[in-house]
């Protein structure tokens, strides 16, 4: 069964997606003992297949909603 990890080791800007190199927001611990990191896009793209091989999933994609996507110029 796939669960959610407690955020004892939060992902940082240094953690990069194994597919594209973007910032990772999801850590997948595999049943085989390995680990994969994914950006939100690639986790969504491969979600069904990843869940079949995952022991645990640490999903921090909610952090993407914390910062508004506007710049000071756009607020005028």
C-alpha atoms as one frame of an Amber mdcrd trajectory, in Angstrom:
protein
   0.000   0.000   0.000   1.281   3.459  -0.841   1.290   6.022   1.930   2.567
   9.498   2.518   5.839  10.124   4.294   6.050  12.460   7.242   8.050  15.501
   6.107  11.059  14.647   8.282  13.386  15.415   5.378  11.729  18.170   3.328
  12.647  18.501  -0.307  14.794  21.535  -1.107  15.618  23.550  -4.217  18.687
  21.324  -4.610  16.463  18.251  -5.135  15.908  17.842  -8.867  13.438  15.798
 -10.933  14.977  12.600 -12.267  13.119  13.071 -15.571  13.789  16.717 -16.480
  15.980  18.373 -13.841  13.312  20.816 -12.593  12.852  21.298  -8.859  11.457
  18.117  -7.289   8.317  18.283  -5.176   7.733  14.530  -4.873   9.997  11.836
  -3.388   9.112   8.229  -4.183  10.623   5.423  -2.136  10.472   2.270  -4.233
   9.530  -1.210  -3.046  12.996  -2.267  -4.237  14.615   0.223  -1.844  15.566
   2.930  -4.339  14.381   6.523  -4.483  13.071   8.701  -7.311  12.440  12.449
  -7.346   9.849  14.103  -9.576   8.585  17.566 -10.400   4.804  17.969 -10.109
   4.356  17.643 -13.882   6.159  14.314 -14.187   4.502  12.892 -11.083   1.082
  13.667 -12.589   2.167  12.217 -15.942   3.393   8.917 -14.470   1.245   8.717
 -11.321  -0.526   5.407 -12.039   2.670   3.535 -12.904   4.673   5.057 -10.043
   2.070   4.032  -7.460   2.438   0.398  -8.593   6.128   0.340  -7.593   6.148
   2.798  -4.673   6.492   1.868  -1.014   5.991   5.488   0.111   5.356   8.839
  -1.569   6.303  12.197  -0.073   4.201  14.753  -1.944   5.062  18.421  -1.353
   3.281  19.777  -4.431   1.025  21.861  -2.161   4.043  24.155  -1.708   3.539
  25.299  -5.300   0.386  27.161  -4.232   2.035  29.079  -1.361   3.565  31.890
  -3.456   1.441  34.053  -5.771   2.521  33.913  -9.398   2.431  37.713  -9.839
   5.240  40.203  -9.973   5.045  43.764  -8.621   4.535  45.046 -12.189   1.470
  42.823 -12.645  -0.218  44.130  -9.478  -0.852  47.602 -10.923
